[in-house]
Amino acid sequence: MEKDQNINSENQNEEIKENEAEEQNQVEQEISADKTEEAKEITPEEKIKELEDKLTRTFAEMENQRRRFEKEKDDAFDYGGFSFAKEALNLIDNLERSKQILESDEVLKDTEALKKTLEHFEIISKDMVSIFSKNGITPVASIGKKLDPNQHQAMMEIDDDQKEPGTIVQEIQKGFMMKDRLLRPALVGVSKKTKTPDDQKSEENKENSDN
């Protein structure tokens, strides 16, 4: 009896070992099949194409970086003196203010000394504008032009029925461009139509109704 039980126990152990061996073998076969499938999925031609794509993207990125570098270099060359040029415009402004002060001086008014001084100031002013122009810094056209917010800044409105509303009729401070960039806007006065009594009455009625 006891012998039969030992035999049965041995048979069960052998069956368990056989099952485990079979499962292990099945797992190994599945792993081998996966590897074979992966090998079939990526052929040498496909691998080469993948590498070519990566190389193409790398060259494209390098070209974009080169273009950005070239643009930054050109901007630095063209506009590197932007701040200096903007500060240098103060020389023209101060020269213009000095002319106005001399012209309004009652003691110097209509004297030969004033005339010669103003002539020298005009020569200096033209020379400075010429030097700026040679370096790509040019005045903004204003008088007689329509107001352009990209180049002009309106400081006041002036009654003028001879001009279309919004036309620049006075230049308070000259504006300048540095190549295609605005160095500073021109400060200007623009025309507007003179108000008639009817216009004034209409505005007063509107104000009263709002209140």
C-alpha positions in Angstrom: 0.0 0.0 0.0 2.7 2.4 1.0 4.7 1.4 -2.0 1.7 2.2 -4.3 1.5 5.7 -2.7 5.2 6.3 -3.3 4.7 5.3 -7.0 1.8 7.7 -7.4 3.7 10.5 -5.7 6.6 10.0 -8.1 4.3 10.0 -11.1 2.8 13.3 -10.0 6.2 14.9 -9.6 7.2 13.7 -13.0 4.0 15.1 -14.5 4.6 18.5 -12.8 8.2 18.6 -14.1 7.0 17.7 -17.6 4.4 20.5 -17.4 7.0 23.0 -16.2 9.4 22.0 -18.9 6.6 22.3 -21.5 5.7 25.8 -20.3 9.3 26.9 -20.3 9.7 25.5 -23.8 6.6 27.4 -24.9 7.9 30.7 -23.4 11.2 30.2 -25.2 9.4 29.6 -28.5 7.3 32.7 -28.0 10.4 34.8 -27.3 12.2 33.4 -30.3 9.1 34.1 -32.4 9.0 37.7 -31.2 12.6 38.2 -32.1 12.1 36.7 -35.5 9.1 38.9 -36.1 11.1 42.0 -35.0 13.9 41.0 -37.4 11.3 40.7 -40.2 9.7 44.1 -39.3 12.9 46.2 -39.9 14.8 45.2 -43.1 18.2 46.7 -44.0 16.6 48.9 -46.6 14.1 50.2 -44.1 17.0 50.8 -41.6 18.9 52.8 -44.3 15.8 54.8 -45.0 15.3 55.6 -41.4 18.9 56.7 -41.1 18.5 58.9 -44.2 15.4 60.5 -42.7 17.3 61.3 -39.5 20.2 62.7 -41.5 17.9 64.9 -43.6 16.2 66.3 -40.4 19.6 67.0 -38.9 20.8 68.9 -42.0 17.5 70.8 -42.0 18.0 71.9 -38.4 21.6 72.9 -39.1 20.4 75.0 -42.1 17.8 76.7 -40.0 20.4 77.5 -37.3 22.7 78.8 -40.0 20.0 81.1 -41.4 19.1 82.4 -37.9 22.8 83.1 -37.3 23.1 85.0 -40.6 20.0 87.1 -39.8 21.3 87.9 -36.3 24.7 88.9 -37.8 23.1 91.1 -40.5 20.8 92.7 -37.9 23.8 93.4 -35.6 25.7 94.9 -38.6 22.7 97.0 -39.8 21.2 98.1 -36.5 24.1 97.7 -34.0 24.3 101.5 -33.7 20.6 102.0 -33.2 20.9 103.3 -29.7 23.8 105.5 -30.5 22.0 106.9 -33.5 19.0 107.7 -31.4 21.1 109.5 -28.9 22.9 111.4 -31.6 19.6 113.0 -32.8 19.8 115.1 -29.7 22.5 117.1 -31.4 20.2 118.1 -34.2 17.4 118.9 -31.7 19.8 121.1 -29.6 21.0 122.9 -32.7 17.4 123.6 -33.8 16.5 124.9 -30.3 19.6 127.2 -30.3 18.5 128.6 -33.6 15.0 129.3 -32.3 16.4 131.0 -29.1 18.6 133.3 -31.2 15.8 134.1 -33.7 13.5 135.2 -30.8 16.2 137.4 -29.1 15.1 141.0 -29.5 18.6 142.3 -29.1 20.0 140.2 -31.9 17.0 140.5 -34.2 17.8 141.8 -37.7 21.5 142.0 -37.0 24.2 140.9 -39.3 25.8 138.8 -36.5 22.5 136.9 -36.2 22.2 136.3 -39.9 25.8 134.9 -40.2 25.3 132.7 -37.1 22.1 131.2 -38.4 23.8 130.6 -41.7 26.5 128.6 -39.9 23.9 126.7 -37.9 22.2 125.8 -41.2 25.4 124.5 -42.7 26.2 122.4 -39.6 22.6 121.0 -39.6 22.8 120.0 -43.2 26.2 118.4 -42.7 24.9 116.3 -39.8 21.8 115.2 -41.8 24.2 114.3 -44.7 26.4 112.2 -42.4 23.3 110.4 -41.0 22.0 109.7 -44.5 25.3 108.1 -45.5 24.8 105.7 -42.6 21.2 104.8 -43.5 19.6 107.4 -41.2 17.1 109.5 -43.1 14.5 112.1 -42.1 10.8 111.2 -42.1 8.8 113.2 -44.6 6.1 115.1 -42.8 4.8 118.5 -44.1 1.9 118.0 -46.5 1.7 114.2 -45.9 -1.2 112.3 -44.4 -0.7 111.3 -40.8 0.9 107.9 -40.7 0.9 106.3 -37.1 3.9 104.2 -38.1 6.0 107.3 -38.7 4.2 110.3 -37.1 2.9 111.2 -33.7 0.1 113.9 -33.7 0.7 116.4 -30.9 -2.0 119.0 -31.8 -4.8 119.8 -34.2 -4.8 123.0 -36.2 -7.8 124.6 -37.9 -7.2 124.6 -41.6 -10.0 124.5 -44.2 -7.6 124.5 -47.1 -6.2 121.0 -46.2 -7.9 117.7 -45.9 -8.4 116.7 -42.2 -5.4 114.7 -41.0 -2.9 116.4 -43.2 0.4 117.4 -41.5 0.7 121.1 -41.5 3.4 121.6 -38.8 6.5 119.7 -37.8 7.3 120.1 -34.1 10.2 117.6 -34.0 11.8 115.9 -37.0 11.5 112.1 -37.2 14.1 109.7 -38.5 14.3 106.2 -40.0 17.3 103.9 -39.7 17.0 101.9 -42.9 13.6 100.2 -42.7 13.2 100.8 -38.9 11.7 103.8 -37.2 14.4 105.5 -35.1 11.9 108.0 -33.7 8.5 109.3 -34.9 8.1 112.9 -36.1 6.1 115.0 -33.7 3.5 116.9 -35.8 0.4 119.1 -35.9 -2.4 118.0 -38.2 -5.2 119.9 -39.9 -8.8 119.9 -38.9 -11.8 121.7 -40.3 -12.8 124.9 -38.5 -15.9 124.4 -36.4 -18.9 126.4 -37.5 -21.4 127.9 -35.0 -23.8 125.0 -35.9 -21.1 122.5 -35.0 -20.4 124.2 -31.7 -24.1 124.3 -30.9 -24.5 120.6 -31.8 -21.6 119.7 -29.5 -23.0 121.8 -26.6 -26.4 120.1 -27.1 -24.7 116.7 -27.0 -22.8 117.6 -23.8 -26.0 118.8 -22.1 -27.9 115.6 -23.1 -25.0 113.5 -21.8 -25.1 115.3 -18.5 
